[in-house]
Amino acid sequence: MNEVSDPVVSIATASKLRFFPISFFAMIMGLSGFSIAWRSAGTTLLPYLSWVLGCIASVLMLLITLIYLLKAIRYPIDVKQ
């Protein structure tokens, strides 16, 4: 049988790692800023929320850094662009 290559399907099945955006780091910066702002506010409502948000931001930062490092190893040309 003769198969026709569909560009939409090939783009959809392409590695998501190749198109992982660097802008995800901005999300972590916002979450870290929110954690710092919550701590600075000194609220008595949920006093440990700043610590929890800080831990979540730290774990996400490590995860996103590892993913982007993997992207840099596998697709160095895409990272340079």
C-alpha positions, 0 to 999 in steps of 0.5 A: 500500500502507498502511504501519504505523508500528512504534514499535520500528523507529522508535526503533531507527533514530533517531539514536544521537547524540541518545541519546549519554550524558554518562557516557562521560566517566567512562570516560575519567576512569577510563582517565586515572586508571589511566594516572596510577596506572601511572606512580605505581607506577613499575613496570619491567614495561611502563614505557611503558604509562602513556604509551600509556594517556595517549595513548589517553585523550587521543584518546578524550577529544577524540573524545567531546568532539567527539561531545557537542559535535555532540549539543549543536548538533543536539539542544540540548534533549536536552543541557539535560535 
